[in-house]
Amino acid sequence: MIFYSVLILLIALLPVLMFLKNGTQFLPPSNDLGLLSLSKTIQVSVLIPARNEAVSIGPALETVLSSAHPEFEVLVLDDHSEDQTANIVQSFASCDPRVKLLRSGTLPEGWNGKQHACWQLANAASFDRLLFLDADVRLSSDAIGRCVAEQQLRQAPLISGFPMQETGTVAEKMLIPLMHYVLLGYLPIERMRSTLGLGLAAGCGQLFLAEKEAYIQSGGHAAIKSSRHDGIQLPRAFRKAGFRTDVFDASDIARCRMYTSTTQVCNGLLKNATEGIANPKLIVPFSILLLGGSVLPGLSLLIGLVLGISWFPLTLLAIATLISYVPRMIACIRFKQSPFGALVHPIGTLWFVSLQWVALFRKQLGLTTKWRGRM
């Protein structure tokens, strides 16, 4: 029992130590005055793929157009929307020449809708900085300039920001913050910056800034045309082509609410899980790490109390249980996450891991999750 308790303690310590170390590397975008001054000379194309985004696209455009950046354009591609998305964009375009409405061509065989939309947007862009935004992202007035400054600082042709994640439902509060937990608890950011290893590729599909030349050379979204997970696959495409990628904390310049219901949260996680953790090579080790670091400490402590095991292993399990909460508590404060979600972290992690296994089994059965009216 002592050996088991020590093992659980060590597994629980891993994400804590990694989270603390990564916390010094995962920083807000640069505020350096020199870099910000340089960023003002760089023209930016803001590219927003939109399919049935009538609720989101207006507020998204309002925040982008409030930007203090000197020169930018906003291209919105209407991807065969069945609502008023195109009409809303056109109303903005009629009042502001910086906004242009594009209409998507027919989705080619083998392409995912979002990747096809982003590829069309990139090819229509006038400028050599491409800022890809999801329609549910809201930017601060200094966001564009600081993203460009951060890219200059990191010297990476592709960088990705993780916006502040707004949550409403219980499922959102429990599952969405795991984005930061997995990223900072298990990705060695320092090593990611020193190597082009494909296994270290990371990003958030909600916000990417790319240099157009590198984007074209890497194949951009055409290189990942069948993917549903550009957050991982686009950085991999850049790295495969020999370009550096990086990530940063965008929570002070961008916010986003991805989903608004339990069904959306679950389907959103299921739709691209097999391109991340839920694949045969990664799911077993990640299940051990995630459950061992978040679920087993408290569960083992409870069982140990019921069985009346000796004080020493019980103490180790109690310590493991307490430290297993450290990353989520830090994230709760730093990224303004739900205290409730942090409190029920073990249950949220168990739910998350279960969804990964469901996604894997569904893939083995040839099933896919429908998203925005498409398989």
C-alpha positions in Angstrom: 0.0 0.0 0.0 2.9 2.3 0.7 4.3 1.8 -2.8 0.9 2.5 -4.3 0.5 5.7 -2.3 4.0 6.9 -3.3 3.1 6.2 -7.0 -0.1 8.1 -6.8 1.7 11.0 -5.1 4.3 11.1 -7.9 1.7 11.0 -10.7 -0.2 13.8 -8.9 3.0 15.9 -8.6 3.7 15.8 -12.3 1.0 18.2 -13.6 1.6 20.4 -10.5 5.3 20.9 -11.2 4.7 21.2 -14.9 1.9 23.8 -14.4 4.1 25.9 -12.1 7.0 25.8 -14.6 4.8 26.6 -17.6 3.2 29.4 -15.7 6.4 31.4 -16.1 6.5 30.6 -19.9 2.8 30.9 -20.9 2.5 34.7 -20.7 0.2 37.5 -22.1 1.2 39.0 -25.4 4.0 41.5 -25.4 3.6 45.0 -24.1 7.1 46.0 -25.2 6.9 49.6 -26.5 9.5 49.0 -29.2 7.7 45.9 -30.5 4.3 47.6 -30.2 5.6 50.5 -32.3 6.9 48.1 -34.9 3.6 46.3 -35.0 1.8 49.5 -36.1 3.7 49.3 -39.4 2.4 45.8 -40.1 -0.8 45.3 -42.0 -3.1 42.6 -40.8 -5.9 40.6 -42.5 -8.5 39.4 -39.9 -10.1 36.3 -41.2 -13.3 34.9 -39.8 -15.0 31.7 -41.1 -18.7 31.8 -40.4 -21.4 29.1 -40.7 -24.7 29.9 -39.1 -23.2 32.5 -36.9 -26.0 35.1 -36.8 -25.9 35.3 -33.0 -22.1 35.8 -32.8 -20.9 37.5 -36.0 -22.2 41.0 -35.2 -20.5 41.3 -31.7 -17.4 39.8 -33.2 -17.2 42.4 -35.9 -17.9 45.2 -33.5 -14.9 44.3 -31.3 -12.6 43.8 -34.3 -13.6 47.2 -35.8 -12.9 48.9 -32.5 -9.3 47.9 -32.8 -6.7 50.6 -32.4 -4.4 49.0 -35.0 -3.7 51.4 -37.8 -4.3 49.3 -40.9 -6.3 46.0 -41.1 -9.0 44.4 -43.2 -11.7 42.0 -42.0 -12.7 39.2 -44.3 -15.7 37.1 -43.3 -16.5 34.0 -45.3 -20.1 32.9 -45.2 -19.9 29.1 -45.4 -23.4 28.3 -46.8 -25.2 29.6 -43.7 -28.9 28.9 -43.3 -29.5 31.9 -41.1 -28.9 35.7 -41.4 -25.1 35.5 -41.1 -24.4 36.9 -44.6 -26.9 39.7 -44.3 -25.4 40.9 -41.0 -21.9 40.9 -42.4 -23.1 42.7 -45.5 -24.7 45.4 -43.3 -21.3 46.0 -41.7 -19.5 46.0 -45.0 -21.9 48.6 -46.3 -20.9 51.0 -43.5 -17.2 50.1 -43.2 -14.9 49.5 -46.2 -12.6 47.4 -44.0 -15.2 44.7 -43.9 -15.6 42.3 -46.9 -18.1 39.5 -47.2 -17.0 36.4 -49.1 -19.1 33.5 -50.2 -17.8 30.0 -49.9 -17.5 27.7 -52.9 -18.8 24.2 -52.8 -17.1 22.1 -50.2 -14.7 19.8 -52.1 -14.6 16.1 -51.4 -12.2 15.3 -48.5 -12.3 18.8 -47.0 -13.6 19.8 -43.5 -15.8 22.9 -43.7 -13.7 25.1 -41.4 -10.4 24.3 -43.1 -11.9 25.0 -46.5 -13.2 28.3 -45.3 -9.9 29.3 -43.8 -8.0 28.3 -46.9 -10.3 30.5 -49.1 -9.9 33.4 -46.6 -6.1 33.2 -46.6 -6.0 33.2 -50.4 -8.3 36.3 -50.5 -6.3 38.2 -47.9 -4.5 41.4 -49.0 -1.9 41.5 -46.3 1.0 39.3 -45.1 -0.2 38.8 -41.6 -3.2 36.5 -41.2 -5.2 36.6 -38.0 -7.7 33.7 -38.0 -10.5 34.2 -35.5 -13.5 32.1 -34.6 -16.8 34.1 -34.8 -17.4 33.7 -31.1 -14.1 35.4 -30.1 -14.3 39.0 -28.8 -11.1 41.1 -29.0 -9.9 44.1 -27.0 -8.9 47.3 -28.8 -5.2 46.5 -28.4 -5.4 42.8 -29.3 -4.3 43.0 -33.0 -1.2 45.1 -32.2 -0.2 43.0 -29.2 -0.6 39.7 -31.2 1.8 41.1 -33.8 4.2 42.3 -31.2 4.1 38.8 -29.6 4.9 37.2 -32.9 7.9 39.5 -33.3 9.1 38.6 -29.8 8.8 34.9 -30.4 10.1 34.9 -33.9 7.6 32.2 -34.8 5.7 32.3 -38.1 2.6 30.8 -36.4 1.5 31.7 -32.9 -1.8 30.9 -31.1 -3.5 32.6 -28.3 -5.8 31.0 -25.7 -8.7 33.5 -25.0 -10.4 33.7 -21.7 -13.1 31.0 -21.7 -16.5 32.2 -20.6 -18.7 29.5 -19.2 -22.3 29.3 -18.2 -23.7 25.8 -17.8 -22.4 23.2 -15.3 -20.8 21.2 -18.2 -18.9 24.2 -19.4 -17.6 25.1 -16.0 -16.4 21.5 -15.4 -14.9 20.7 -18.9 -13.8 23.8 -20.7 -11.1 24.8 -18.2 -9.5 21.5 -18.7 -8.1 23.1 -21.9 -5.6 25.0 -19.7 -5.1 22.1 -17.3 -4.0 19.7 -20.1 -1.9 22.3 -21.9 0.0 23.6 -18.9 0.0 20.4 -16.9 1.5 18.1 -19.6 3.1 20.2 -22.4 6.7 21.3 -21.7 6.5 24.7 -23.3 10.2 25.5 -22.9 11.0 22.3 -24.8 8.4 23.1 -27.4 10.2 26.4 -28.1 13.6 24.7 -28.5 12.5 22.0 -31.0 10.3 21.4 -34.0 9.0 18.1 -32.7 5.6 17.4 -34.1 4.5 15.8 -30.8 4.9 19.2 -29.1 2.7 21.1 -31.5 -0.1 23.0 -29.7 -2.5 25.8 -30.3 -6.0 27.0 -30.0 -8.1 27.1 -33.1 -10.0 30.2 -31.8 -7.0 32.5 -32.5 -4.1 32.0 -34.8 -1.7 34.6 -36.2 0.3 33.4 -39.2 2.9 35.0 -41.6 1.4 34.5 -45.0 4.6 33.3 -46.8 5.2 30.6 -44.2 1.5 29.7 -44.2 1.6 29.1 -48.0 4.9 27.2 -47.8 3.5 24.9 -45.1 0.3 24.2 -47.1 -1.7 26.1 -44.5 -5.2 24.7 -44.0 -4.9 22.8 -47.2 -2.3 20.6 -45.5 -4.9 19.7 -42.9 -8.0 19.8 -45.1 -9.7 16.7 -43.6 -9.0 17.7 -40.0 -11.5 18.9 -37.4 -8.7 19.9 -35.0 -6.8 22.8 -36.4 -5.6 23.7 -32.9 -3.2 20.8 -33.1 -2.9 20.1 -36.8 -2.1 23.5 -38.1 0.9 23.9 -35.8 2.0 20.4 -36.9 1.8 21.4 -40.5 4.0 24.5 -39.9 6.5 22.4 -37.9 6.6 19.7 -40.5 7.6 22.5 -43.0 10.4 23.6 -40.7 8.7 26.6 -39.1 8.5 27.4 -35.4 5.2 27.7 -33.6 4.3 29.1 -30.2 1.4 29.7 -27.8 0.5 32.6 -25.4 -2.0 33.6 -22.9 -4.6 35.7 -24.7 -7.0 36.0 -21.7 -6.5 39.7 -21.3 -7.0 40.6 -25.0 -9.7 38.0 -26.1 -12.6 36.2 -24.7 -14.8 33.4 -26.0 -17.8 31.3 -25.1 -17.5 28.2 -27.3 -20.7 26.4 -26.3 -23.9 27.2 -24.5 -25.3 23.8 -23.5 -24.2 20.4 -22.2 -24.9 18.8 -25.6 -22.7 21.3 -27.4 -19.9 20.8 -24.9 -19.9 17.0 -25.3 -20.3 17.1 -29.1 -17.6 19.8 -29.3 -15.2 17.6 -27.4 -16.2 14.4 -29.3 -15.9 15.9 -32.8 -12.1 16.2 -32.8 -10.9 14.1 -29.8 -9.4 11.4 -32.0 -7.0 13.9 -33.4 -5.7 14.7 -29.9 -5.7 12.4 -26.9 -8.3 9.9 -28.1 -6.1 7.9 -30.4 -4.7 4.4 -29.8 -1.2 5.6 -29.1 -2.0 8.3 -26.6 -5.3 7.4 -24.9 -3.9 4.8 -22.4 -0.9 6.8 -21.1 -3.0 10.0 -21.0 -5.8 8.2 -19.2 -3.3 7.0 -16.6 -1.8 10.5 -16.2 -5.1 12.4 -16.1 -6.9 9.9 -13.8 -3.8 9.3 -11.7 -3.2 13.0 -11.2 -6.8 14.1 -10.6 -9.2 11.3 -9.8 -7.3 8.4 -8.1 -5.8 10.5 -5.2 -9.1 11.4 -3.7 -10.8 8.1 -4.6 -7.9 6.1 -3.0 -8.0 8.3 0.1 -11.7 7.6 0.5 -11.2 3.9 0.1 -8.3 4.0 2.5 -10.4 5.7 5.1 -13.1 3.1 4.7 -10.7 0.2 4.9 -8.7 1.7 7.8 -5.3 1.5 6.2 -2.2 2.7 8.3 -1.5 6.4 8.9 1.6 6.7 6.6 0.1 5.7 3.3 -3.1 7.5 4.3 -1.1 10.7 4.8 0.6 10.3 1.4 -2.8 9.9 -0.2 -4.1 13.0 1.6 -1.2 15.0 0.4 -1.7 13.7 -3.1 -5.3 14.7 -3.0 -4.6 18.2 -1.8 -1.9 18.8 -4.4 -4.0 17.4 -7.2 -6.2 20.5 -6.8 -3.3 23.0 -7.1 -3.3 23.4 -10.9 -7.0 24.0 -11.1 -7.0 26.4 -8.2 -4.1 28.4 -9.8 -5.9 28.4 -13.1 -9.2 29.4 -11.4 -7.5 32.6 -10.2 -5.2 33.4 -13.1 -7.7 32.7 -15.9 -10.8 33.7 -14.1 -12.3 30.2 -14.2 -15.3 28.9 -12.3 -14.5 28.0 -8.6 -17.2 25.4 -8.9 -15.4 23.7 -11.8 -12.2 23.7 -9.8 -13.9 22.2 -6.8 -15.3 19.3 -8.8 -12.1 18.9 -10.8 -11.9 15.1 -10.3 -15.4 14.6 -11.6 -14.7 16.9 -14.6 -11.5 15.0 -15.4 -13.3 11.7 -15.2 -16.0 13.0 -17.5 -13.4 14.3 -19.9 -11.4 11.1 -20.1 -14.7 9.1 -20.6 -15.5 11.3 -23.6 -12.1 10.5 -25.0 -12.8 6.8 -24.8 -16.3 7.3 -26.3 -14.7 9.2 -29.2 -12.2 6.4 -29.8 -14.9 3.7 -29.8 -17.1 5.7 -32.1 -14.2 6.0 -34.6 -13.6 2.3 -34.5 -17.3 1.8 -35.3 -17.1 4.3 -38.2 -19.3 6.9 -36.4 -18.7 10.6 -36.6 -20.2 13.5 -34.7 -22.3 15.9 -36.7 -21.2 19.5 -36.3 -22.9 22.6 -37.7 -25.0 20.4 -40.0 -22.0 18.5 -41.4 -20.5 15.1 -40.6 
